[in-house]
Amino acid sequence: MAKRTWLITGVAGFVGNNMALHYLQQGDTVVGLDNFYSGSKENLPANTNFHFYELDICSDMLEGIFQDHSITHILHLAAVVSVPICEERPEFARKTNIEGLENIFSVISKKAIKQFIYASSSAVYGAAKQLPISEDVELKPISVYGQTKVENEKSAEAFCNEASIPCIGLRFFNLFGGNPAIKNDYAAVMPIWVNAIKNDQAAVIYGKGDATRDFCYIDNVANAMDCIVSHDLTGNHVFNIGTQQETTLKNLFEMLCDVCEKHPEPEYKPWRDTDILHSCADISKAKNLLGYQPKINVEQGIKKWLI
């Protein structure tokens, strides 16, 4: 197999760090980009096949990366991912998430990129009425973050049609795993709870604990990425990346307590309006078109993550 050269934006973040390590282990070259807004320098891989640029995705200096490296694949992860921050600073979120992607598209439109893969989110669905949620349902985001991801998908479809570069959007559900020290805004509740449990602090559960999520271990994302690259997709696509298994927040808390071997009482607080009550991915499309099959469930993932 010919080795690839990846550009991974947001490489110092949770998913970026894990995916960089994944492809470096396969012998690929990884060019990483990050401005350390939420990522950390400590997360950067130490590998001779890793090259790093401290840049913002809105920068007019992105062209230089393509002059220095023959990029074959792009994984675009850089974004303001925190839903609360997006609500507090909507213009900042839109500039980063929407204009940042459009800036990348303007740079690569004439480049020989084999695949452009980018992070979308389950937040595009909003409060879906039917579970599991398929990619075909109407998108009704209830958060600024979700709105920016809908705009990303529209931009990707238009860009794909114009530039003939395959674009694949991954609607991530609640991702977790990897290095516990790395900040994770995709399933932020988990590291927060683990820290509270281990340090005998109050762990906050919003609502009654009956809200559900599809928690997806990071190795499942690497599996999905390998499926995408091996199928050499063309055109524009979006896929749910999850496990198609619901877990209540209360049950999740209990699983974390069991692994940490501590069982404090959680603190319940009122539900937040920008949170979604129930979420679970229908992964039939990824299974049928890609051969994607999540190999690690939430309980197995927690044990791999923390033990």
Secondary structure, DSSP 8 states (H G I E B T S, - for coil): ----EEEEETTTSHHHHHHHHHHHHTT-EEEEEE--SS--GGGS---TTEEEEE--TT-TTTHHHHHHS---EEEE--S---HHHHHH-HHHHHIIIIIHHHHHHHHHTTS--SEEEEEEEGGGG-S-SSSSB-TTS-----SHHHHHHHHHHHHHHHHHHHH---EEEEEE-EEE-S-TTS--SSSTHHHHHHHHHHTT---EEETTS--EE-EEEHHHHHHHHHHHHHHT--SEEEEEES-S--EEHHHHHHHHHHHHT-----EEE---TTS-SB--B--HHHHHHH-------HHHHHHHHH-
